Amino acid sequence: MFMIPRKFLVLSALISAGGGLLACRNSQDPVIARLAGTSITKSEAEFRMQATPAEYQQYLVSAEGRRQFIQLLIREKVLVAEARRAGLAKNSAYRDALRRFDRFLKLRRKEYEEDLLASSYSRQLRSGDLAVTDAETRRYYEDRKNDYDKPEEIRVSHILVSSEPETLEVLARLRANEPFEKVAREMSKDPATASRGGKLSPLRHGALMPEFEDVAFRLKVGEVSGAVKTPFGFHIIKKLGQAQLPPQSYESVKEGIRARLEREKFDQWVTKKKEALGVTIDEKALASLEPLSASAAPQEPPQP
């Protein structure tokens, strides 16, 4: 016997109540189980099986596992039927939760729609207007032949902040000999590195934005940069070390170069399109955004 987590059952129950996400029931959709006023169809059962967490999928391979799964769905349907009979569907908290879930689904639908359009058009651009040719990757390699004949790998830490006043505060603290790692933990806006004192994974040419790399590779070991502006904000970089690596052939780095050139072409394309579309930002509205911990999207439907 296996159990399906409550989170999954709650999600499935709300999806059932919402209706629209399930496959349409028709005469070609066999009914697996019936009980007063409702049923479980083949399409619904398959939908719910596919939504089962990966760690439980193994139980659905056998016929007995699928039978037990249907018994769990029946148990849930019994609860739903009795809840409706008891009038819970008219409960204000229940109805409020459904309204919140409708808004949640609407936002998720919009997110999916826009992600699908963006990724589809991005692929179209990469194979068309923004395509990078072999001649371009070869030229990039030859123009930087020394970097590939004598490649370097560096280790750096950084502190990322979002405004010039914060940048000045960081630099003042560092000039006062506060440890770089301490300032990074307390002020850096990079959640991936702040907790480890700003340390990034080892870097080679082409791994990050040119603005960042140009400064990081020129620093001496132990040296701290001034403010370096990128699309993510203002970086203060400290070089921790560097190492010489074996030579890299064109074939071994060609695809990495292609990805970098695609990214550069795309960034230039976006900049031009933003100007053409007249993009503006309402700073007051931006400042009103709550911290992520307070406004993160729910991972499961809201409950009464």
N, C-alpha and C positions, 0 to 999 in steps of 0.2 A: 504494500500500500504506500502511496506517496501523496504528499500534500502540496497544493499550489499556494504560494504566498498570498497573504491577505491583500497586499498591494495590487497583485495581478487580478484578483477576484473583484476588488473594488473598481479597478479600471475597466474590466470587462463588463461589470454590471452597469456602469455609467454609459459605456458605449452601447450596450443593449438598449438602455433607456433612451439614449439619443437617437438610435435607429439608423441614421443616414450612413454610418460607416460600414455597416454590414452589407453583404451581397444581397441583391433583391431576391425575395422568395418567389418562386414560381413553380409551375407544375413539374419542371425538370429538376427540382431541388428536393430530394427525398427527405422525409421527416424521420429522424432517428428516434426521437422520444416525444411523447405527448403527455401533458397534464392539463388540468382544467384551465382553459383560457389561453394557453400558450403552448409552444413546442420548441424543440431543438432540431434545426435542419442540418443537413450535411454541410452546406456552405458556412453556417454559423459555427459549427463544431470545428471545421478546418481553419476558419479565421482565428478562433480562440486557441487552437493548437499551435498555429504559427506564431501567435503572440506570447506563447509560454516562454519564460526565461530559459536561456540556453542550458543552464545546469539541470533543467528538468526535461529537456527534449529527449534524452535517452530513454525515458520511461514510456514515451509515446511510440516507440518503434514496434513494440509487441502488441498483439491484439488485446491481451489482458490489460496492458497499460492504457490503451485507448478506451477500453470499457470502463476502467476506473475513472478516467478523465470525464467520461460522459456522466458517471454517477456524481462527480463533483459539480458538473454543470446542472444536473437535475436538482441537487441539494440547493444550489444557488437559486434556481428557478422557483423552488418551493418557498424559499425565503422572500423572493420578490413578490410572488403571488400573495403570500400572507401579509406582507407589508402593504400592498395595495388594498387588500381587503380591510386592513386595520385603518386605512385612511392616511397613511404616511405620505402618499403622493401629493396630498393637499397641504402637507406641513410647510410652513413658510421657510424654515431653514433648508429643507430639501429643495424647494423650488429656487431659493436664492443660490444654492450650490449649483444647480443645473444652469442657471443663467450665467454664473461665473464660468462654468465649464464651456458654455456656448461661446463666450468671449475668448476663452482660452483656445478653443478649436479654430475660431475665426483667425486669430493671430497666427496659430501654427499653420493654417492653410495658406495665409498670405506669405509666411516665411518660406514654406515649401515651394509655392508658386514662383516667388522671386528668386530663390536659390536655383530652381530648375531653369528659369530663363537665363540667369546670369551665367551658370555653368555651361549651358548650351551655346550661348553667344561667345563665351570665352574660348571654347573649343573652335568655334567658327573663325574667330579672329586669329587664333594661333596657327590655323591652317590656311589663312588667307592674308588679310591686310597686315597682320603682325608676325607672319611666318619668318623664321630665322633660317637662312640658307646655310649650306655647308661652307660656302665661300665666306660668309660672315664669321662663322665660328673659326675657320682657318685663319682669317685675317686677325681676329682678336688674339688667337694663340701666338701668331708670329709677332704681333706688336708687343707682346708681353713675354717674349721667349725667355728672357732672363729669369722671370718669376717662376717659369715652369722648369727651367734647367736647374735652378737652385731654389726650389720651393721652401718656404718657411711656414712653420706652424706656431702660432702665438697663443698665450694664455692671458686673458684679461678679466678684470672685474669692471662693472660699470654701475653708476647710479643714474636712474632715469627719473626726471621730474617733468612737470607739465608747464611750468611758467618761469619767467625770468627771475622774479623775486625768490622762488624756491632755489633756483640755480645759484643765486648770490649767497643764499643761506648755506647751501652745501659747500661752496667754495670757501666761505668764511670759516666754517667749522674745520675744513681740511687744513686751511692755513694756520689754524690754531692748534694743529697737530692732533686732532681727534683721529682715531683709527678709521681708515677708509671703510672697513667692514662694518664698524659700528654705525657710521653715518648711512651706509647703504641699507642696513637692516631697519633703521628708523625713518628714512626719508624716501628710499627708492620706490617708484610706482610699478616696477616690474615684479609681478607676483612670482614669477618663475625663478628669480635669482635673489630677491631681497633677503629671504630667510637664510641664504648661505653667503651673506656678505657681498652680494653682487657678482659672484663668480659665474662666468659663462663657460660653456664647453670649449675645448681647444678650437681655434679658428684657422682656416686657410683662406687664401685669396678667393673671393667670389662667394663666400658663405653668407655675408651680411651686406647691408646697404653700403654703397661706395663711400658716402659721407663718413660713416662710422669707421670703415676699414682704412681709409686713407690716413686718418689720424692714428688709429690703433697700431698700424704697422710701422709708422714713423717714430712712435714713442720709444724711448730707451727703457730697459727693464727697471721697474721701480718708479718710473716717471708717471705723473698724473696730468691729464690734459685739462684744458679749459672747457667751456661749454661747447658741445657739438650738437647742432640742430639736425634732426631727422623728422620724417613725418610722424614719429611716435612721441616726440617731445625733445627735451634737452638731456644729453648724456654727458656725464663726467667719467672719463675712462682712466683706469690704472693698468699699466702693463706689468704682468706678473712674471712672464718668462717667454722664451722663444727657442725653437729648435730647428735645425736644418734637416730637411727630408730628402729622400732619393729623387732624382729627376723624374718628371712626369711626361709621358708621351702624349701626342695630340689625341690619339685614339682613347686614351684612358681618361681624358678630361673633356672630350668633345661635348658630351651630353650635359655636363655641368655648365659649360660655357653657353650652350644653347639655352638652358634654363635661365641663366643670368641675363642674356640678351633679350629673351622673351619678356622677362620681368621689367627690364629697362624700357623696352618698347611699350609695354602695357602701361607703365607709370606715366610715360610721356603722353600716351593716348588719353588716359584718364584726365590728366591735367588740362589738355586741350578741350575735352568734352565738358569738364566742369566749368571752364570759362564760357564755352558756348551756351551752356544751359543756365548760366547765371546763378550758380550755387551760392547760397548765403546761409549763415549760421546765426541763430538767435542765441546770443550768449546768455541772456537771462534764463531762457528755457533750458539751455544746456546746464547751467548752474543748478537748476532745480532738480536734476536727476539725483535720485538717492543712491547711496553706496550699493554695490552689487549684493552684499549680504542681506540688505533690506528689501531689495526689489527684484531679486532673481526670479525668473519664471518658474512656476511650479513644475516639479518632475512627475506629478501625477494629478489627476483631477481634484479640484477643491472639494472638501467634504463638509457636510452640515456641521 
